[in-house]
């Protein structure tokens, strides 16, 4: 049931509501959180940014879920990448200073997985944003018309859970 | 910016902050209780926890920690406890507490409710897990000495005594040792055979070289060039023989080392034989007329119970107080956990450090309650002693209505590679409700009323343990649970019946593997003298018979071994000596030949020079 509502929600976001930019930015910010393995200070800050900026929260949640799975699969690679960065000789002084200042340790930057996945997420941020934006535009232009004709889509849309969701959405002003 | 920011962010934020403000105390209270229960394995209850923001700290009115080994009693309970945390370090993710004040500290108070937690959680609790190494070793040591007590009933002893069948049933470690030594000798002989073959091949070469050198007659060589050629031939011969000599020295060096090791191992056979005879005596259940034997019989079972209590805590400390380990290289951590890389810090602090715990006893009086109010200190509780530079220490002193007193102190040092722990406990004025004497097979009796003073020291260095303990019982009343079954029980009873106090000393120690146990009471000598004068002669006879049979059996095996050793090892040593003599002879011959050739060369050079000078002046 969770996966059904997850797909429904995602398709709904893609089809209507906010602009492709808002959806893509929400999705890209969500990817930053999703790739991070644990609760960190930067994760909390990104959540606050998502809440403050006018970006799509549902897209962010979708991205968090999706990128958590990706983070799990690529865990060994992120660990190795983080280890490589944290043991780079030129950065040693910088990391040592950071290690000694207040607050910075709360980011857990000295954890190989946090470092590896965060740097990867930052590098991927722009590509994820533009890819998502492109995908939303193309989806709305071409794909949506085709998908709404699929039987499976009709079944999903007419399910009681979905109608309940729609009702709550209209009441609470959620987007 | 989101258009309805206040709706989406601010209102949820205000609600969140309000909920947190209202419930944070109880959340943290339950969190600490749960975490502490996971460690202790029994119920932990905190009353009225409050969080202070300036300075950041926690305070609660009372904490009760149930004893996991007796859940109707508290391990300890306290009154108000308060502490504040270093805010600067908290921002660095470290929990540094300068001082914890613990008021009204009480040990061993009775609980109104059962402090047990569910079995699954108890099983996985840090302090309620499996018994540690030292407890297991103590188990073995005690069981070895107290499970098969010596038999004092002469009729039973004689009827069940058959030296031959006992010898057959004995698992003799001395024979196993002899077997393994025989194998070592065989291996050494095989190795020597290979070396000998190699040498025989080289020996031919040495003989050839020697013949070649011997055939050179320096007196016949008049020409400088011929003499030089002969010297070169001798040099080559010297080189060849030296190479062979080095080869033989290397090989024989290994053989010599193995021979020395073998000789050292042979020296240990006597110890194995001694142990085997002790085992045999235990199997025969022959009583030993040594002071310790009586103490084991009288108080062994009771001391076993009491000592296990202390070792349980020693094991728990050894297992759970963390040892600093230097930062490893690349690790393979579980998924989604990563590896923390440490960087140099100006003033590096551990993640968790309570610098000082000040415990005050208070002055609580409750009718009908028995508990100890204690005061003292604990210091440097941390997860990394290498960073704090100080070991964990504690010291507690307490009393119960000025009657029962307790002194506890300890040190747990994890700063070096080898962990070092020291625990000391002194209890006095402890009323003893029940102290068992003897066992079901020998003089079942109990002390029903006495006052006990106990001193207890445990020292743990790496895997070595040394436990020293004294139990002094005074004003005691004895209750014998059965009529004496044999003469020895009757004699012991006669001694004990007039005893009003006695002392038990215990030492439990090891130098690596198994534990040794020494138990003694101040009544041992008195008891043994009385017993040995009556039944000693009979028991000595049985022991002599057992010894005679054991000796004849083991001596036969030893003789066989000695013959084998002499024949094989002497052969190796003789051959090795002969090879060394042969080589040094040949080397001498070559050296002498070289000297003769050098002298001849000098002579030839001189003649040549004289001839040349003469030809100039002709």
Interface residues (C-beta under 8 A of the other chain):
Chain A: X37 X38 X51 X52 X53 X54 X57 X71 X72 X75 X78 X79 X82 X83 X86 X87 X92 X95 X96 X99 X100 X102 X103 X104 X105 X106 X108 X110 X111 X112 X113 X114 X116 X173
Chain B: X1 X2 X3 X4 X5 X7 X8 X9 X88 X91 X92 X93 X94 X330 X333 X335 X336 X337 X338 X339 X340 X341 X342 X343 X344 X345 X346
